[in-house]
Every structure is written in C-alpha cells, then in structure tokens.
Amino acid sequence: MAEFLGYVFSIVVGIVLGLLGGGGSILSIPILVYLFQIEPVMASAYSLFIVGATSLVGAVPKYREHLVNLKTGILFGIPSIITIFATRHWVIPAIPSVLIQSENFVLTKRELLLGIFAVLMVLASFQLIRSKREMSSDNRKFRVFLVIVEGTLIGFLTGLVGAGGGFLIIPALVFLTGLPFKTAVGTSLFIIAINSLIGFLGDLLNYSIHWPFLLSVTSLAVTGILIGNFFSRRIAALYLRKAFGWFTLTVGIGILAKEFFFV
C-alpha cells in the first residue's frame, strides 16, 4: 500500500512543480524515504534526478511562452552547479554515519540530512503561508554579486539535502534581478533542472543507481508537471501557495518529530 501511494504521489510532485515552479523535492524526498523505504542519501540522489528531469520538461513550455530568462538562469546556475557537484561528489560521502555519540545522545548522518531538510521545509512553508499577493519588486537592478552568492548558497543546500531550492530561487530572482514573478517561476524551473541534473552526475560516480525504479517514478512526475502546467493558467497561484504552505509545514514538523522524538 505504501509503495502504491508512493507512485501516486510521484505524479503530485510534478503537479506541484508545474503549478508553483518549485516544491517538488519537498514531496519527493519524504516519498522516497518513507513510502519507498530508501535511505536518505540515496533518496536525495534520486530526488535530484526526478526533480531535475521533471523541471527540464516543465521549463520547455515556459520557454516557448517567453517566461524563461536564459541569461539570468545561466549566471545564477553556474556557481550553483559547481557547488552542487562538489557537495555531492566530495562532501556527502565524507560525512560519517555517526557524527556525534555520547551516553545520552546520538546524531547520525540520516538525522542530520533529514533534519536540515525538514527545517528548510518549515522555513519555506512560512514564506508560502504569509504570501498575500503575487511576489513583486520595484527593484530593476541586476545585483550580480548577490546573485552569485545566492546561487552558491542554494547550490550547497541543494547538494546537501537533494532539494531543488525553488522556494529560495524564486524570491532571489524577483528581488535580486527584478524579474516578474511568472518569469521567475519559469527561470526557476530551468535553474532547478540544470542544478539537479548536474548534482546527480556527482552521485553517478559514487553510487549504483536502480534505473528501472528511478525512470518509472520520474515518468510519473513528468506526467504530473504537464498537468500542472496546464492548470497553472487557470488556477490562482496565491491560494495554491497557501494550501501547499500548510501542507509543507505539516510534513516538515512530522519529519522532525519522527526522526528526533518518536524514533
């Protein structure tokens, strides 16, 4: 039953990406860990491929609608790509299975990665829930240095936990480059696709990939993003963001509770 739900929710991963331009990894990692019983490091690798491939498919119609700014995406993406690849290839394998161990406390690699991921979920949920209108900025200056810094930071977080970072990328694009919200969403999909797929290449050098499973889940997510893109023109994004924000907050708190309080 859990595995069946995993495949169903794989479609939802794509729908969320299509509707909101981010949030796919917020669903994909819990699905892989708790429904498919995949350990967190491998789940983060699989999430990078699923979210990356799905975002790439979703970015194509956005590009055709002139909602992808390639110049901004490439400038933002270059530092992210370098940081993600380095993090997945060198940092993640170097983290020991048990980081801290004492008589009354043990912190494992699993708890560290899922804990960081859950905290990011909770922080992302606040941004979604508090949103009262479509994100916009009066700034029209392209802040190159801050874009590079933000790209590097998001690249590290993406590499560490396997999250695409859409809810960090979209505000950065709006406030640091002055892009309109809808263009920021399309550009975010392009950045997530490149970042995630390059990050996954780092994992190819370290792990054995179960391709039939990964491709089946990815194909369902791709189906979902096509559905999400179709409905994104017909549904008010504000209400979707708020609903997804509450869902994200609930799942984030649930992961923290399960990993640290109800082991």
C-alpha positions as CSV (number, residue, x, y, z in Angstrom):
1,M,0.0,0.0,0.0
2,A,2.8,2.4,0.9
3,E,4.5,1.7,-2.4
4,F,1.3,2.3,-4.3
5,L,0.9,5.7,-2.6
6,G,4.5,6.5,-3.5
7,Y,3.7,6.1,-7.2
8,V,0.5,8.2,-6.8
9,F,2.3,11.0,-5.0
10,S,5.1,10.9,-7.7
11,I,2.5,12.5,-10.0
12,V,1.8,15.1,-7.4
13,V,5.5,16.0,-7.3
14,G,5.2,17.1,-11.0
15,I,1.9,18.8,-10.5
16,V,3.4,21.0,-7.7
17,L,6.4,21.9,-9.9
18,G,4.1,22.8,-12.8
19,L,1.8,24.9,-10.6
20,L,4.3,26.7,-8.4
21,G,7.7,26.4,-10.1
22,G,9.2,24.7,-7.0
23,G,8.4,22.4,-4.2
24,G,9.0,19.1,-6.0
25,S,11.7,17.9,-3.7
26,I,9.6,18.9,-0.6
27,L,7.4,16.0,-1.7
28,S,9.9,13.7,-3.4
29,I,12.3,13.1,-0.5
30,P,9.6,12.1,2.0
31,I,8.0,9.9,-0.6
32,L,11.3,8.1,-1.3
33,V,12.3,7.8,2.3
34,Y,9.0,6.9,4.0
35,L,6.9,5.3,1.2
36,F,9.6,3.5,-0.8
37,Q,11.9,2.9,2.2
38,I,15.1,4.3,0.5
39,E,17.8,5.6,2.8
40,P,18.2,9.4,2.8
41,V,21.5,9.8,0.9
42,M,20.2,7.7,-2.0
43,A,16.8,9.3,-1.7
44,S,18.4,12.7,-2.1
45,A,20.3,11.5,-5.2
46,Y,17.1,10.1,-6.7
47,S,15.3,13.3,-5.9
48,L,17.8,15.3,-7.8
49,F,17.2,13.2,-10.9
50,I,13.4,13.2,-10.6
51,V,13.1,16.9,-9.9
52,G,15.8,17.8,-12.4
53,A,14.3,15.8,-15.3
54,T,10.7,16.9,-14.4
55,S,11.7,20.6,-14.2
56,L,13.5,20.4,-17.6
57,V,10.3,19.1,-19.2
58,G,8.3,21.8,-17.4
59,A,10.7,24.6,-18.5
60,V,10.2,23.9,-22.2
61,P,6.7,25.3,-22.5
62,K,7.6,28.2,-20.2
63,Y,10.5,29.0,-22.6
64,R,8.1,28.9,-25.5
65,E,5.9,31.4,-23.7
66,H,9.0,33.6,-23.2
67,L,8.9,33.0,-19.4
68,V,12.5,31.8,-19.1
69,N,15.3,34.3,-18.9
70,L,18.3,32.3,-20.0
71,K,20.9,34.9,-19.2
72,T,19.8,35.1,-15.6
73,G,19.4,31.4,-15.3
74,I,22.9,30.7,-16.6
75,L,24.5,33.4,-14.3
76,F,22.6,32.1,-11.3
77,G,23.2,28.5,-12.3
78,I,27.0,28.5,-12.8
79,P,28.0,28.9,-9.1
80,S,25.2,26.6,-8.1
81,I,26.3,23.9,-10.5
82,I,29.9,24.0,-9.3
83,T,28.9,23.9,-5.6
84,I,26.3,21.1,-6.1
85,F,28.7,18.8,-7.9
86,A,31.4,19.4,-5.3
87,T,29.0,18.8,-2.4
88,R,27.5,15.6,-3.9
89,H,30.8,14.2,-5.0
90,W,33.1,15.0,-2.1
91,V,31.1,16.4,0.9
92,I,28.3,13.9,1.2
93,P,30.5,10.8,1.0
94,A,32.8,12.3,3.6
95,I,30.1,12.7,6.3
96,P,30.4,9.8,8.7
97,S,27.5,7.6,9.5
98,V,27.6,8.7,13.2
99,L,28.6,12.3,13.7
100,I,28.1,12.7,17.5
101,Q,27.8,9.9,20.0
102,S,27.6,10.2,23.8
103,E,26.0,8.3,26.6
104,N,22.6,10.1,26.1
105,F,22.7,11.4,22.6
106,V,23.5,10.1,19.1
107,L,23.4,12.2,15.9
108,T,23.5,10.1,12.7
109,K,24.0,11.1,9.1
110,R,20.4,10.3,8.4
111,E,19.2,12.6,11.2
112,L,21.4,15.4,10.0
113,L,20.3,15.3,6.4
114,L,16.6,14.8,7.2
115,G,16.8,17.4,10.0
116,I,18.2,20.1,7.7
117,F,15.7,19.2,5.0
118,A,12.8,19.4,7.5
119,V,14.0,22.8,8.8
120,L,14.1,24.1,5.2
121,M,10.6,22.8,4.7
122,V,9.3,24.7,7.7
123,L,11.1,27.9,6.6
124,A,9.7,27.5,3.1
125,S,6.2,27.0,4.5
126,F,6.2,30.3,6.3
127,Q,7.0,32.2,3.1
128,L,4.2,30.4,1.3
129,I,1.6,30.8,4.1
130,R,2.4,34.5,4.7
131,S,2.1,35.4,1.0
132,K,-0.8,37.8,0.5
133,R,-0.2,38.7,-3.2
134,E,1.9,37.7,-6.1
135,M,5.5,38.4,-5.3
136,S,6.9,41.5,-6.9
137,S,9.7,44.0,-6.6
138,D,10.3,47.6,-7.5
139,N,14.0,46.8,-8.0
140,R,15.1,46.7,-11.6
141,K,18.8,46.5,-10.9
142,F,20.6,43.2,-11.6
143,R,22.7,42.6,-8.5
144,V,25.4,40.3,-10.0
145,F,27.4,39.7,-6.8
146,L,24.4,38.9,-4.7
147,V,23.1,36.6,-7.4
148,I,26.4,34.7,-7.4
149,V,26.4,34.4,-3.6
150,E,22.8,33.3,-3.5
151,G,23.5,30.7,-6.3
152,T,26.4,29.3,-4.3
153,L,24.4,29.0,-1.1
154,I,21.5,27.4,-2.8
155,G,23.9,25.0,-4.6
156,F,25.3,23.9,-1.3
157,L,21.9,23.3,0.2
158,T,20.7,21.5,-2.9
159,G,23.8,19.3,-2.9
160,L,23.5,18.6,0.8
161,V,19.8,17.5,1.0
162,G,18.8,16.9,-2.6
163,A,16.3,19.8,-2.6
164,G,15.9,21.8,-5.8
165,G,15.5,25.0,-3.9
166,G,12.7,26.5,-5.9
167,F,11.3,28.5,-3.0
168,L,14.7,30.0,-2.4
169,I,15.4,30.6,-6.1
170,I,12.1,32.4,-7.0
171,P,12.4,35.2,-4.3
172,A,16.1,35.6,-5.2
173,L,15.2,36.1,-8.9
174,V,12.4,38.6,-8.1
175,F,14.3,40.7,-5.6
176,L,17.9,40.5,-6.9
177,T,17.3,40.7,-10.6
178,G,13.9,42.4,-10.9
179,L,12.2,39.6,-12.9
180,P,8.4,39.5,-13.0
181,F,7.0,36.6,-10.8
182,K,5.9,34.4,-13.7
183,T,9.2,34.8,-15.5
184,A,11.0,34.0,-12.2
185,V,8.9,30.8,-12.0
186,G,9.9,29.7,-15.5
187,T,13.5,30.6,-14.9
188,S,13.5,28.8,-11.6
189,L,12.4,25.6,-13.4
190,F,15.4,26.0,-15.8
191,I,17.8,26.5,-12.9
192,I,16.4,23.6,-10.9
193,A,16.7,21.3,-13.9
194,I,20.4,22.2,-14.6
195,N,21.4,22.3,-10.9
196,S,19.7,19.0,-10.0
197,L,20.9,17.0,-13.0
198,I,24.5,18.2,-12.6
199,G,24.3,17.3,-8.9
200,F,23.0,13.9,-9.8
201,L,26.1,13.4,-12.0
202,G,28.2,13.6,-8.8
203,D,26.2,10.7,-7.4
204,L,26.7,8.6,-10.5
205,L,30.4,8.4,-9.7
206,N,29.7,7.2,-6.1
207,Y,26.5,5.0,-6.1
208,S,24.8,2.3,-8.0
209,I,21.5,3.5,-9.4
210,H,18.4,1.4,-9.7
211,W,17.4,2.8,-13.1
212,P,14.1,1.0,-13.8
213,F,12.6,2.3,-10.5
214,L,14.0,5.8,-10.9
215,L,12.8,6.1,-14.5
216,S,9.3,4.9,-13.6
217,V,8.9,7.4,-10.8
218,T,10.4,10.2,-13.0
219,S,7.9,9.4,-15.8
220,L,5.0,9.8,-13.4
221,A,6.4,13.1,-12.2
222,V,6.8,14.3,-15.8
223,T,3.1,13.4,-16.4
224,G,2.3,15.5,-13.3
225,I,4.2,18.6,-14.4
226,L,2.4,18.6,-17.8
227,I,-0.9,18.5,-15.8
228,G,0.4,21.3,-13.5
229,N,1.5,23.5,-16.4
230,F,-2.0,23.1,-18.0
231,F,-3.8,24.1,-14.8
232,S,-1.3,26.9,-13.9
233,R,-3.0,29.2,-16.4
234,R,-6.4,28.5,-14.8
235,I,-5.9,28.4,-11.0
236,A,-5.0,31.4,-8.8
237,A,-1.4,30.7,-7.6
238,L,-2.0,32.6,-4.3
239,Y,-4.4,30.0,-3.0
240,L,-2.3,27.1,-4.2
241,R,0.8,28.5,-2.4
242,K,-1.1,29.0,0.9
243,A,-2.5,25.4,0.8
244,F,0.8,23.9,-0.1
245,G,2.5,26.0,2.6
246,W,0.3,24.5,5.3
247,F,0.9,21.0,3.8
248,T,4.7,21.7,3.8
249,L,4.7,22.9,7.4
250,T,2.8,19.7,8.5
251,V,5.2,17.4,6.7
252,G,8.3,19.2,8.0
253,I,7.1,19.1,11.6
254,G,6.2,15.4,11.0
255,I,9.7,14.5,9.8
256,L,11.3,16.3,12.8
257,A,9.0,14.5,15.2
258,K,9.6,11.1,13.6
259,E,13.4,11.4,13.4
260,F,14.2,13.1,16.7
261,F,11.3,12.4,19.1
262,F,9.5,9.2,18.0
263,V,12.3,7.1,16.7
